[in-house]
Amino acid sequence: MDENSSLNMLCDANLYLDAFNKCKKGSIWKESVQRYEMNLLKNIDHQITAIQNGTYEQLPFNEFPLNERGKTREIKAIHIEDRVVLRNLCDNILTPSIKKYLIYDNGASVKGKGIHFTRKRFETHLHKYYREHGSNEGYILLMDFTKFFDNIQHNKLVSEYEQRINDEDLIGFLRKVIDAFKIDVSYMSEDEYKYCLNSVYNALEYAKIDKSLLTGEKYMKKSIGIGSQISQISGLLFPTRIDSYCKIVKSLHYYGRYMDDTYIIHESKEYLKELLHEINKICDGYGIFINHKKTQIVKLTKTFTFLKTRYNLTDTGKVIKRINKDSITRERRKLKKFRKMLNEGKITYPEIEEAYHSWRGNLRYYSAYNVMKNMDKLFNELFIKPFIKEAYYETKISRN
């Protein structure tokens, strides 16, 4: 390993201690994390030695489906040993190396940004567009990628890192980390295998395949899964060519991206149609697939949805935000399920109250007076009124 390589930073024990302390937040209750901490210095020394000797290998992923906000995802969770290594890699090497190449309006997985930052920038762009044009006449292109993380090709991803990091040792280690996500496609015929990189891969469908067919004879170097910090950083970086094309080449001020969700605001519908065609060409070269069912061009005078929030830009320039209907439906179902769990003794009332107030607190970002009123009514009917009624009868019986 070159003494000037950034990989030496990955062998700094103090940075490992800091990485572990970050990793254990929210997961210290896990047996694996406690076991790792019992021999912390020994484990860190073992990992540093393996990296220096070039013998470091990631442990197999823990794979499982996760249903979040009504959407099922296939998660590839990594062990605490590897999580510490990747935390150190991402926080101290990758993020500082690529951050200067990211546009300001790329809001995901960067310290100081996030989903609220992106929504705020989106509203800022709507206001600026209105002030520039004096009306809400115009269009917005809302673009979405199909199975974004599933279809990131390893060679193309490593190439993106190579263009921004001039360190052979680090790139070699990074390639090893990314290749750990490769997919066993031994079940494919020779023709299918030949074109698999240019076909849409779906991790949820792949999980249904008979495991006896996965013999390790053929691998597809595509997909970076979900559940790892390296996946988030890579998802942030991979489409930057699209960001640069729109922001720099096309000089589009009203453009923003949050992972695979992108918006572009412009006065001309025809311009946005042509721009989408040009972006599609870039995507073809990267192996990214635009989801044409979800991608749409909408009038600014209509209601449109971005990042699970419904927006209206009024003719006076006011931006009205409403909570997504699916979120309301899920919360109503959740409260009814909580009522059943409470009756069965599987959950306590304080836990239910905390969960509900957490969801309710998020409504302050929306125009949601009636939603709040109706949800409070349901909460009272499910939990407060039965409690008052029960307390009333208990008091009456004790008096008699």
FIVOKE-842095 format. One record per residue (C-alpha): x, y, z; residue in three letters. Coordinates in steps of 0.2 Angstrom, whole numbers, padded with zeros to 4 digits, always signed. Example, Ala and Ser with C-alpha at 12.3 -4.5 7.8 and 13.67 -1.06 7.14 Angstrom:
2
+0062-0022+0039ALA +0068-0005+0036SER 
//
This chain:
400
+0000+0000+0000MET +0007+0017-0005ASP +0012+0028+0010GLU +0003+0043+0002ASN -0013+0033-0001SER -0030+0039+0007SER -0032+0021+0012LEU -0020+0025+0026ASN -0034+0035+0034MET -0044+0019+0034LEU -0031+0011+0045CYS -0032+0025+0059ASP -0038+0017+0075ALA -0044+0033+0082ASN -0056+0035+0067LEU -0062+0018+0069TYR -0067+0022+0087LEU -0076+0037+0081ASP -0085+0026+0068ALA -0090+0013+0080PHE -0097+0026+0092ASN -0108+0032+0077LYS -0113+0015+0072CYS -0119+0009+0089LYS -0131+0024+0091LYS -0149+0016+0090GLY -0142-0002+0090SER -0132-0004+0106ILE -0146-0016+0111TRP -0141-0028+0098LYS -0131-0043+0104GLU -0119-0042+0089SER -0115-0024+0093VAL -0112-0028+0112GLN -0101-0043+0107ARG -0091-0032+0096TYR -0088-0019+0109GLU -0082-0032+0122MET -0067-0034+0111ASN -0067-0017+0103LEU -0048-0014+0102LEU -0044-0031+0096LYS -0058-0031+0083ASN -0051-0014+0076ILE -0034-0021+0076ASP -0039-0036+0066HIS -0048-0025+0053GLN -0034-0013+0051ILE -0022-0028+0048THR -0033-0036+0036ALA -0035-0020+0026ILE -0016-0017+0026GLN -0012-0035+0020ASN -0026-0034+0007GLY -0035-0049+0015THR -0051-0039+0020TYR -0067-0048+0015GLU -0085-0042+0019GLN -0096-0055+0028LEU -0112-0061+0019PRO -0126-0049+0020PHE -0142-0051+0030ASN -0156-0050+0017GLU -0174-0047+0021PHE -0189-0038+0015PRO -0195-0022+0023LEU -0211-0014+0021ASN -0210+0005+0024GLU -0224+0018+0020ARG -0233+0005+0010GLY -0218+0001-0001LYS -0208-0016+0001THR -0190-0015-0002ARG -0177-0029-0001GLU -0164-0024+0012ILE -0145-0030+0012LYS -0140-0027+0030ALA -0121-0028+0034ILE -0113-0034+0050HIS -0107-0022+0063ILE -0089-0027+0058GLU -0091-0021+0041ASP -0102-0006+0046ARG -0088+0001+0056VAL -0076+0000+0041VAL -0088+0007+0029LEU -0093+0021+0041ARG -0075+0026+0042ASN -0073+0025+0023LEU -0088+0035+0019CYS -0087+0049+0033ASP -0068+0052+0031ASN -0063+0048+0013ILE -0078+0046+0001LEU -0089+0060+0006THR -0075+0074+0008PRO -0069+0068-0009SER -0085+0069-0019ILE -0094+0083-0010LYS -0086+0097-0020LYS -0093+0088-0036TYR -0111+0088-0031LEU -0123+0102-0035ILE -0131+0112-0021TYR -0148+0106-0025ASP -0143+0087-0023ASN -0151+0085-0006GLY -0149+0067+0000ALA -0136+0059+0012SER -0126+0075+0015VAL -0123+0082+0032LYS -0134+0098+0034GLY -0146+0092+0020LYS -0160+0079+0019GLY -0178+0078+0014ILE -0183+0094+0023HIS -0169+0103+0015PHE -0175+0097-0002THR -0193+0101+0001ARG -0188+0119+0006LYS -0177+0121-0009ARG -0192+0115-0020PHE -0203+0128-0012GLU -0190+0141-0015THR -0189+0137-0033HIS -0208+0138-0035LEU -0208+0155-0027HIS -0193+0161-0037LYS -0201+0155-0053TYR -0217+0164-0049TYR -0208+0180-0045ARG -0198+0179-0062GLU -0213+0175-0073HIS -0226+0185-0063GLY -0238+0170-0063SER -0240+0152-0060ASN -0241+0148-0079GLU -0228+0135-0083GLY -0224+0116-0081TYR -0214+0104-0070ILE -0206+0088-0075LEU -0206+0076-0061LEU -0194+0061-0065MET -0192+0045-0057ASP -0180+0030-0060PHE -0185+0012-0060THR -0177+0001-0047LYS -0163+0014-0045PHE -0151+0005-0033PHE -0155-0012-0040ASP -0148-0007-0057ASN -0132+0003-0053ILE -0118-0006-0063GLN -0102-0008-0053HIS -0090-0004-0067ASN -0099+0012-0071LYS -0100+0017-0053LEU -0081+0013-0050VAL -0078+0024-0065SER -0087+0038-0057GLU -0076+0037-0042TYR -0060+0036-0052GLU -0064+0052-0060GLN -0064+0061-0043ARG -0052+0051-0033ILE -0034+0049-0039ASN -0029+0035-0028ASP -0026+0017-0035GLU -0026+0008-0018ASP -0042+0017-0013LEU -0051+0013-0029ILE -0045-0005-0028GLY -0052-0007-0010PHE -0068+0002-0016LEU -0070-0010-0030ARG -0069-0024-0018LYS -0082-0017-0007VAL -0094-0013-0022ILE -0092-0030-0030ASP -0098-0038-0013ALA -0115-0033-0020PHE -0114-0044-0035LYS -0129-0055-0039ILE -0128-0074-0042ASP -0138-0076-0059VAL -0133-0095-0062SER -0151-0098-0066TYR -0150-0087-0082MET -0148-0094-0099SER -0132-0089-0109GLU -0143-0076-0119ASP -0151-0069-0104GLU -0134-0068-0095TYR -0127-0059-0111LYS -0139-0045-0109TYR -0143-0044-0091CYS -0133-0028-0088LEU -0145-0019-0100ASN -0161-0027-0093SER -0171-0020-0078VAL -0166-0030-0062TYR -0179-0031-0048ASN -0172-0037-0031ALA -0190-0042-0025LEU -0193-0053-0039GLU -0175-0061-0037TYR -0179-0065-0019ALA -0193-0077-0025LYS -0180-0088-0035ILE -0177-0105-0029ASP -0160-0104-0020LYS -0155-0121-0027SER -0153-0113-0044LEU -0140-0100-0037LEU -0125-0111-0039THR -0112-0097-0040GLY -0108-0101-0059GLU -0113-0084-0065LYS -0113-0067-0057TYR -0120-0050-0062MET -0110-0035-0056LYS -0125-0024-0054LYS -0135-0018-0039SER -0129-0010-0023ILE -0143-0015-0013GLY -0151-0004+0001ILE -0146-0004+0019GLY -0128+0001+0018SER -0120+0018+0019GLN -0109+0015+0004ILE -0126+0012-0006SER -0132+0029+0000GLN -0116+0038-0005ILE -0115+0029-0022SER -0134+0034-0026GLY -0129+0052-0022LEU -0115+0052-0034LEU -0120+0040-0048PHE -0132+0052-0058PRO -0121+0068-0056THR -0119+0068-0075ARG -0137+0072-0076ILE -0136+0085-0063ASP -0121+0094-0071SER -0130+0093-0088TYR -0145+0101-0082CYS -0137+0114-0071LYS -0122+0118-0081ILE -0125+0114-0099VAL -0143+0119-0100LYS -0142+0132-0086SER -0158+0126-0077LEU -0160+0136-0061HIS -0176+0127-0055TYR -0169+0109-0055TYR -0166+0098-0040GLY -0164+0079-0035ARG -0166+0068-0020TYR -0158+0051-0025MET -0170+0045-0039ASP -0183+0059-0038ASP -0180+0074-0049THR -0189+0090-0053TYR -0187+0103-0067ILE -0198+0118-0068ILE -0199+0128-0085HIS -0211+0139-0094GLU -0211+0127-0110SER -0219+0110-0110LYS -0210+0106-0127GLU -0194+0111-0120TYR -0196+0099-0105LEU -0201+0085-0117LYS -0185+0088-0127GLU -0175+0089-0111LEU -0182+0072-0105LEU -0177+0064-0122HIS -0159+0071-0119GLU -0159+0065-0101ILE -0165+0048-0107ASN -0150+0046-0119LYS -0138+0050-0104ILE -0147+0037-0094CYS -0145+0024-0107ASP -0126+0026-0107GLY -0126+0023-0088TYR -0138+0009-0087GLY -0151+0019-0078ILE -0170+0016-0082PHE -0182+0030-0082ILE -0199+0025-0075ASN -0210+0032-0088HIS -0226+0028-0078LYS -0221+0039-0064LYS -0212+0052-0075THR -0224+0066-0080GLN -0225+0084-0085ILE -0238+0093-0076VAL -0245+0111-0077LYS -0240+0122-0062LEU -0258+0127-0060THR -0263+0109-0056LYS -0259+0099-0040THR -0243+0089-0042PHE -0233+0077-0030THR -0215+0078-0025PHE -0207+0067-0011LEU -0224+0061-0005LYS -0231+0079-0003THR -0244+0087-0014ARG -0241+0105-0019TYR -0251+0119-0027ASN -0244+0135-0033LEU -0258+0147-0033THR -0261+0162-0045ASP -0255+0173-0030THR -0239+0164-0028GLY -0243+0155-0013LYS -0237+0137-0011VAL -0249+0126-0002ILE -0243+0109+0004LYS -0254+0094+0008ARG -0250+0078+0016ILE -0251+0063+0004ASN -0267+0053+0005LYS -0258+0036+0007ASP -0250+0043+0023SER -0266+0047+0030ILE -0274+0030+0026THR -0258+0021+0033ARG -0260+0031+0049GLU -0278+0027+0051ARG -0275+0008+0049ARG -0260+0009+0061LYS -0271+0017+0075LEU -0284+0003+0073LYS -0270-0010+0073LYS -0263-0002+0089PHE -0281-0003+0097ARG -0281-0022+0094LYS -0263-0024+0101MET -0267-0014+0116LEU -0282-0026+0120ASN -0270-0040+0118GLU -0257-0033+0129GLY -0244-0032+0116LYS -0241-0013+0117ILE -0244+0001+0130THR -0254+0016+0129TYR -0239+0028+0132PRO -0230+0019+0117GLU -0246+0022+0106ILE -0247+0040+0111GLU -0229+0043+0108GLU -0230+0036+0090ALA -0246+0046+0086TYR -0239+0062+0092HIS -0223+0059+0082SER -0234+0057+0066TRP -0245+0072+0071ARG -0230+0083+0074GLY -0225+0081+0056ASN -0242+0089+0051LEU -0235+0106+0055ARG -0226+0107+0039TYR -0243+0105+0029TYR -0259+0114+0027SER -0268+0100+0037ALA -0281+0107+0049TYR -0295+0096+0044ASN -0283+0080+0043VAL -0277+0084+0061MET -0295+0087+0067LYS -0301+0070+0059ASN -0286+0060+0065MET -0288+0067+0083ASP -0306+0062+0082LYS -0302+0044+0077LEU -0288+0043+0091PHE -0301+0049+0104ASN -0314+0036+0099GLU -0301+0022+0099LEU -0291+0026+0115PHE -0298+0041+0125ILE -0317+0037+0126LYS -0316+0019+0130PRO -0303+0023+0144PHE -0315+0036+0151ILE -0330+0025+0149LYS -0320+0011+0158GLU -0315+0022+0172ALA -0333+0028+0174TYR -0340+0011+0177TYR -0326+0006+0188GLU -0329+0021+0199THR -0348+0018+0199LYS -0345+0000+0204ILE -0333+0005+0219SER -0346+0017+0225ARG -0360+0004+0225ASN 
//
